[in-house]
Each structure stands twice: as structure tokens, then as C-alpha cells.
């Protein structure tokens, strides 16, 4: 009897441990891990890049949350010159539970993604006043039009296809577990967080088009939709070729976030020459 009890207890303990591992693994798959980065490009009447970085954790309303730092880097082009423009920085707050990812808005958490959802499911992604367009419903809703699994770097990740239903905030296209919305094609609201829209048919709105470039974390590796360095478009040139060009000396170099750098490697830089001209080059 004692032996049977011990064996039963050990078996229950093993099953409990396996269950804990299964839950932990599931949670790790749902949203980005610490240090993860997302890169998106935007274009229309202005150009630039979004970089999202999972920079750390915090507690909000008693929940364990993730801090996603956002850098919106505008790019100025003209007369054959491309240089960094304004840099906007802010932080998004997220949390996850089981199959779901939430974002924090108006002092409340709203469901962002449910990777366990079925076709036809709907949920509220935002609730609040309509400062952007008073014609919009105060409740923003998306629906699921398709679900499936995609294999990325040997890992099977679930996806849901989202469709905007109503409200001032919208999300559209494929959202992949761990990554979020990640459409390779150009599309408005093609970002990991909802974008604002207009609802008044009398308002002609020209939206920025966004393009997912890549996602990287230490476990999954890099998932990229472009055939170049995924953080920025590039053109290859060796450093020694940059030091002197047509009798012009390089006097300063900047990355595309506008920060001065001394010894760039494997990155796109803005070069300032002694005659005041600039040039964008990729340094191996």
C-alpha cells in the first residue's frame, strides 16, 4: 500500500511538472520575449521606420506587463540626399495570459490578439472617446476571418487573420503568434498595435501604408520578409571606400536614428563630408 501511494504521488508530481512546462511553453510562444525587436517601414506623403523593442517588465494594475519601446524615425529625402528627420519615442504596455495578448489604453486593458480564437470571433480592441473622428463608434471591434499555423525557423506558430469591423481603431491582416500583425505587403494599420481611422464618408483620408520587415528574438531568431538588412534598406559599400570620396573627407557619421557613431559595422549610416554634403551608405 505504501509503495502504491509513493508511485501514485510521484506520477502526479511528474504530470504536474509537465503541465507547468506546457503552460510556460505556451505563454512563451504567445508574445515576444525580452529583447525582442520588430521593424516596420512606412511610406506615403512621408517616409520612415518603426522600431519596437521589448525593453523590460513592469507592474500595471497588479498585472505583470511588458514595456514595448517604440521609435518612429522619419526619413527626409530630396536632391539625392537621404538624412534622418524627426524621431518620436513612446512606450506601449502589454500583457499576456494563456492565448491572449492585451494592450493598455485609457487606463484599461483591451484584448489585442487571441491566438486561440475561431473564425467569426470578435472582440473590442479599444473603448473611448473619438477625438480623431467624432463619426466613429466609441467601441472599436475586429473579427477573425481565418486561422492557421505557419512554420518560422522550425517553430510552428499560430496565426489569425483580422478584419476591421467598426470604431476609430483598426487592425487588418495576418497576426502571427509571438509577433503580432506582420503583413509583408503594404497596407494601412499594418503594425503590431491598432491604428486610428476615419469613419465619416465625407472625409477623404490618405493613410500611411506600412510594411512589416522583420522580427528578432534570441529564441526564434530572425523572421524577415525582405532580402536585405531588415532594420533599414541598404546599399553595400566598404568602410575604407568611404573615408575619401572625390577629395572629400568624412567628418561625421550617424545611424538612421540620428545618433552619431564612431566605428559603424554592418549598419546603414548617414555620412557627412567635409564639403557639407551627405550620403547614405551601408558599412560592412
LOZA-692227 format. One record per residue (C-alpha): residue number from 1; residue in three letters; x, y, z. Coordinates in pm, 1 decimal. Example, Ala and Ser with C-alpha at 12.3 -4.5 7.8 and 13.67 -1.06 7.14 Angstrom:
2
resi;resn;x;y;z
1;ALA;1230.0;-450.0;780.0
2;SER;1367.0;-106.0;714.0
***
This chain:
284
resi;resn;x;y;z
1;UNK;0.0;0.0;0.0
2;UNK;283.2;235.8;84.3
3;UNK;461.5;154.4;-241.1
4;UNK;145.3;218.6;-440.1
5;UNK;94.0;552.3;-265.5
6;UNK;453.2;659.8;-336.6
7;UNK;427.9;562.1;-702.7
8;UNK;98.4;745.4;-738.2
9;UNK;241.3;1056.1;-571.5
10;UNK;548.4;1051.2;-795.6
11;UNK;330.6;1009.0;-1105.7
12;UNK;110.4;1302.0;-1002.8
13;UNK;419.7;1514.8;-940.7
14;UNK;560.1;1430.6;-1283.3
15;UNK;229.0;1515.7;-1451.6
16;UNK;213.6;1844.0;-1257.7
17;UNK;566.9;1937.1;-1364.5
18;UNK;489.9;1850.9;-1726.8
19;UNK;175.8;2060.9;-1705.4
20;UNK;372.6;2356.8;-1573.3
21;UNK;625.8;2322.2;-1855.1
22;UNK;345.5;2304.9;-2110.6
23;UNK;183.9;2622.7;-1978.5
24;UNK;518.3;2803.1;-1964.8
25;UNK;598.7;2699.1;-2321.5
26;UNK;257.8;2812.2;-2440.1
27;UNK;299.5;3152.5;-2275.4
28;UNK;646.6;3194.6;-2422.0
29;UNK;502.4;3145.2;-2770.1
30;UNK;216.3;3393.8;-2745.5
31;UNK;410.3;3721.9;-2733.4
32;UNK;766.5;3846.2;-2780.1
33;UNK;1036.7;3759.5;-2528.7
34;UNK;1264.4;4013.8;-2352.5
35;UNK;1493.7;4185.5;-2600.8
36;UNK;1268.3;4113.4;-2898.7
37;UNK;1262.7;4373.5;-3176.7
38;UNK;1013.0;4446.8;-3452.2
39;UNK;1088.5;4656.1;-3763.1
40;UNK;829.7;4816.3;-3990.9
41;UNK;854.7;5067.0;-4274.0
42;UNK;601.7;5336.3;-4366.3
43;UNK;553.7;5543.0;-4679.7
44;UNK;310.2;5783.1;-4844.0
45;UNK;340.3;6160.7;-4803.0
46;UNK;624.7;6086.6;-4561.0
47;UNK;872.1;5803.3;-4515.0
48;UNK;1035.9;5632.5;-4223.3
49;UNK;1061.9;5333.7;-3993.4
50;UNK;910.5;5196.4;-3676.1
51;UNK;1127.4;5000.9;-3434.1
52;UNK;963.1;4822.8;-3141.5
53;UNK;1177.5;4681.8;-2860.3
54;UNK;1069.6;4469.8;-2565.1
55;UNK;1283.8;4664.8;-2318.7
56;UNK;1169.2;4536.8;-1981.8
57;UNK;885.5;4444.5;-1749.2
58;UNK;661.5;4642.2;-1518.0
59;UNK;351.4;4605.5;-1299.2
60;UNK;28.0;4777.5;-1406.4
61;UNK;-299.2;4733.0;-1215.6
62;UNK;-148.9;4428.4;-1046.9
63;UNK;-57.7;4254.8;-1375.5
64;UNK;290.2;4155.2;-1490.5
65;UNK;337.0;4360.4;-1807.0
66;UNK;583.7;4417.4;-2087.9
67;UNK;725.1;4755.9;-2187.1
68;UNK;748.9;4787.1;-2565.3
69;UNK;957.7;5093.4;-2653.5
70;UNK;868.2;5248.7;-2988.2
71;UNK;1090.4;5465.2;-3207.8
72;UNK;931.0;5632.6;-3508.3
73;UNK;1213.3;5761.0;-3726.0
74;UNK;1118.7;5995.5;-4008.6
75;UNK;1343.9;5996.7;-4314.5
76;UNK;1396.5;6309.8;-4523.2
77;UNK;1474.5;6262.7;-4892.0
78;UNK;1535.2;6513.7;-5167.8
79;UNK;1801.2;6633.6;-5410.9
80;UNK;1965.1;6293.3;-5398.4
81;UNK;2012.5;6312.3;-5020.6
82;UNK;1856.9;6094.0;-4751.6
83;UNK;1900.4;6200.1;-4389.2
84;UNK;1728.1;6126.1;-4056.1
85;UNK;1436.4;6350.7;-3972.2
86;UNK;1236.7;6381.0;-3652.6
87;UNK;1247.6;6098.1;-3400.1
88;UNK;932.9;6022.1;-3199.2
89;UNK;960.6;5791.0;-2899.1
90;UNK;695.1;5642.3;-2673.6
91;UNK;616.1;5318.9;-2488.9
92;UNK;334.0;5068.2;-2528.9
93;UNK;230.8;4845.9;-2237.6
94;UNK;116.8;4488.3;-2299.3
95;UNK;40.7;4176.9;-2100.7
96;UNK;-46.3;3820.9;-2197.7
97;UNK;-248.1;3538.4;-2047.6
98;UNK;-287.3;3191.5;-2199.3
99;UNK;-363.1;3250.8;-2571.5
100;UNK;-433.5;3622.7;-2538.0
101;UNK;-230.9;3944.1;-2564.2
102;UNK;-367.1;4272.5;-2425.3
103;UNK;-262.4;4635.2;-2468.0
104;UNK;-313.3;4925.7;-2226.3
105;UNK;-524.9;5224.8;-2330.0
106;UNK;-738.1;5476.1;-2139.5
107;UNK;-635.9;5321.9;-1806.7
108;UNK;-766.5;4981.0;-1907.6
109;UNK;-650.2;4665.1;-2083.3
110;UNK;-809.4;4565.8;-2414.1
111;UNK;-773.4;4236.5;-2596.8
112;UNK;-526.4;4276.3;-2881.2
113;UNK;-480.2;3917.7;-3004.5
114;UNK;-642.8;3585.8;-2918.8
115;UNK;-444.1;3312.2;-3089.4
116;UNK;-691.1;3052.4;-2966.7
117;UNK;-978.4;3227.2;-3146.5
118;UNK;-1205.1;3067.1;-3406.2
119;UNK;-1329.5;3206.7;-3736.6
120;UNK;-1609.9;3453.8;-3669.6
121;UNK;-1492.8;3552.9;-3322.0
122;UNK;-1494.8;3926.4;-3245.6
123;UNK;-1354.5;4141.3;-2967.1
124;UNK;-1314.6;4500.9;-2855.7
125;UNK;-963.1;4640.4;-2913.0
126;UNK;-1041.5;4989.9;-2781.8
127;UNK;-1315.4;5175.5;-2599.4
128;UNK;-1319.0;5550.4;-2556.8
129;UNK;-1385.5;5896.3;-2691.6
130;UNK;-1342.4;5970.3;-3059.9
131;UNK;-1101.6;6261.6;-3079.7
132;UNK;-974.4;6154.5;-3422.3
133;UNK;-1317.8;6138.1;-3590.5
134;UNK;-1640.4;6200.4;-3391.6
135;UNK;-1831.6;5999.3;-3653.4
136;UNK;-1660.3;5678.7;-3539.3
137;UNK;-1826.3;5444.6;-3292.7
138;UNK;-1669.8;5467.7;-2947.1
139;UNK;-1619.6;5090.0;-2948.3
140;UNK;-1353.0;4953.8;-3184.9
141;UNK;-1400.6;4591.3;-3289.4
142;UNK;-1211.0;4339.5;-3502.6
143;UNK;-1319.4;3995.5;-3621.5
144;UNK;-1134.4;3676.5;-3715.6
145;UNK;-1171.0;3570.7;-4079.9
146;UNK;-921.3;3283.3;-4082.5
147;UNK;-684.7;3086.9;-3859.5
148;UNK;-394.0;2852.0;-3916.1
149;UNK;-34.4;2762.2;-3842.1
150;UNK;283.8;2891.6;-4005.4
151;UNK;630.8;2744.0;-3955.9
152;UNK;904.1;3000.9;-3888.3
153;UNK;1261.8;2889.4;-3826.6
154;UNK;1140.9;2540.7;-3740.3
155;UNK;876.7;2657.6;-3491.4
156;UNK;503.9;2617.5;-3556.0
157;UNK;326.4;2942.7;-3471.3
158;UNK;-46.7;3005.1;-3486.9
159;UNK;-189.9;3293.5;-3687.9
160;UNK;-523.4;3471.3;-3708.1
161;UNK;-649.3;3688.8;-3994.8
162;UNK;-802.9;4006.4;-3852.7
163;UNK;-1063.9;4227.5;-4018.4
164;UNK;-1171.3;4572.6;-3902.2
165;UNK;-1539.6;4590.9;-3806.6
166;UNK;-1600.8;4934.1;-3653.5
167;UNK;-1458.3;5213.8;-3440.9
168;UNK;-1174.4;5462.9;-3450.9
169;UNK;-901.0;5199.4;-3406.5
170;UNK;-836.4;4933.2;-3669.6
171;UNK;-625.6;4624.0;-3728.8
172;UNK;-614.7;4425.4;-4052.3
173;UNK;-435.7;4123.9;-4191.8
174;UNK;-238.5;3834.3;-4054.6
175;UNK;-127.3;3837.9;-3691.8
176;UNK;129.8;3573.7;-3602.2
177;UNK;178.1;3431.7;-3255.8
178;UNK;471.9;3596.3;-3076.6
179;UNK;494.5;3872.9;-3340.6
180;UNK;151.9;4029.4;-3395.3
181;UNK;36.1;4184.6;-3722.7
182;UNK;307.2;4110.8;-3978.2
183;UNK;192.6;4158.3;-4337.7
184;UNK;467.8;4154.4;-4598.0
185;UNK;256.7;4366.9;-4834.4
186;UNK;199.4;4739.7;-4793.4
187;UNK;-121.1;4813.7;-4606.1
188;UNK;-262.0;5071.7;-4362.2
189;UNK;-276.8;4958.8;-3998.5
190;UNK;-5.2;4703.2;-4071.6
191;UNK;158.3;4744.5;-3729.6
192;UNK;156.7;4534.2;-3410.0
193;UNK;-75.1;4785.5;-3241.3
194;UNK;-404.4;4933.3;-3371.4
195;UNK;-402.1;5245.8;-3586.3
196;UNK;-662.1;5521.8;-3598.0
197;UNK;-903.9;5557.1;-3889.6
198;UNK;-1177.6;5795.0;-4003.4
199;UNK;-1538.9;5684.3;-4033.5
200;UNK;-1705.0;5987.1;-4196.1
201;UNK;-1751.4;5907.1;-4566.3
202;UNK;-1725.9;6279.0;-4643.7
203;UNK;-1367.8;6287.6;-4517.4
204;UNK;-1105.3;6187.9;-4772.9
205;UNK;-826.5;6028.9;-4571.3
206;UNK;-483.2;5940.5;-4703.4
207;UNK;-338.7;5678.0;-4471.5
208;UNK;23.8;5585.5;-4425.6
209;UNK;99.1;5244.5;-4571.4
210;UNK;306.6;5013.7;-4353.3
211;UNK;523.6;4717.3;-4441.2
212;UNK;649.3;4453.3;-4197.0
213;UNK;1023.7;4398.9;-4240.8
214;UNK;1138.4;4167.0;-3962.3
215;UNK;1110.1;4036.3;-3609.8
216;UNK;1401.0;3905.4;-3399.0
217;UNK;1440.6;3742.1;-3060.3
218;UNK;1704.0;3516.4;-2904.0
219;UNK;1485.1;3206.6;-2917.6
220;UNK;1306.7;3226.5;-3252.8
221;UNK;1587.9;3404.0;-3435.1
222;UNK;1503.5;3642.8;-3719.0
223;UNK;1189.6;3627.8;-3929.2
224;UNK;1228.5;3864.5;-4224.5
225;UNK;1020.9;3944.6;-4532.8
226;UNK;1294.6;4142.0;-4710.6
227;UNK;1612.3;4040.6;-4892.3
228;UNK;1833.1;4295.5;-4718.4
229;UNK;1926.2;4404.3;-4369.2
230;UNK;1581.5;4403.0;-4217.7
231;UNK;1607.8;4711.6;-3999.4
232;UNK;1664.6;4957.8;-4286.9
233;UNK;1700.2;4945.3;-4669.0
234;UNK;2067.5;4919.5;-4758.3
235;UNK;2331.4;4958.4;-5023.9
236;UNK;2666.4;4790.6;-4963.7
237;UNK;2997.0;4977.2;-4951.1
238;UNK;3315.9;4905.6;-4757.1
239;UNK;3436.7;5145.3;-4487.6
240;UNK;3772.3;5215.3;-4649.6
241;UNK;3591.7;5334.5;-4962.6
242;UNK;3408.0;5592.5;-4754.8
243;UNK;3699.2;5770.0;-4594.2
244;UNK;3783.4;5976.3;-4900.0
245;UNK;3543.7;6039.9;-5187.1
246;UNK;3628.5;6288.2;-5460.5
247;UNK;3873.5;6463.5;-5226.4
248;UNK;3604.4;6496.3;-4959.9
249;UNK;3678.8;6373.9;-4609.8
250;UNK;3428.6;6202.8;-4385.1
251;UNK;3396.5;6419.7;-4077.4
252;UNK;3094.1;6264.4;-3901.8
253;UNK;2871.4;5957.5;-3930.9
254;UNK;2521.1;5898.0;-3794.7
255;UNK;2289.7;5597.7;-3777.5
256;UNK;1934.7;5632.0;-3907.6
257;UNK;1811.1;5724.5;-3562.3
258;UNK;2023.6;6039.2;-3584.7
259;UNK;2281.4;5927.6;-3327.7
260;UNK;2647.2;5995.8;-3405.5
261;UNK;2860.5;5681.5;-3428.3
262;UNK;3237.0;5631.4;-3443.2
263;UNK;3300.2;5276.4;-3563.3
264;UNK;2996.3;5151.1;-3754.6
265;UNK;2978.8;4786.8;-3855.1
266;UNK;2709.8;4606.1;-4051.5
267;UNK;2476.1;4902.4;-4047.4
268;UNK;2336.0;5178.2;-4261.9
269;UNK;2485.3;5520.5;-4186.6
270;UNK;2448.6;5882.5;-4292.0
271;UNK;2789.6;6025.5;-4383.3
272;UNK;2866.9;6396.4;-4350.9
273;UNK;3155.8;6504.9;-4574.2
274;UNK;3389.9;6798.8;-4528.4
275;UNK;3215.6;6997.4;-4802.2
276;UNK;2881.8;6972.2;-4620.6
277;UNK;2731.5;6705.3;-4846.2
278;UNK;2577.3;6387.6;-4709.0
279;UNK;2541.0;6031.8;-4827.4
280;UNK;2364.7;5717.4;-4706.6
281;UNK;2576.5;5400.2;-4723.8
282;UNK;2586.4;5053.8;-4571.8
283;UNK;2913.8;4968.9;-4397.1
284;UNK;3013.5;4603.2;-4374.5
***
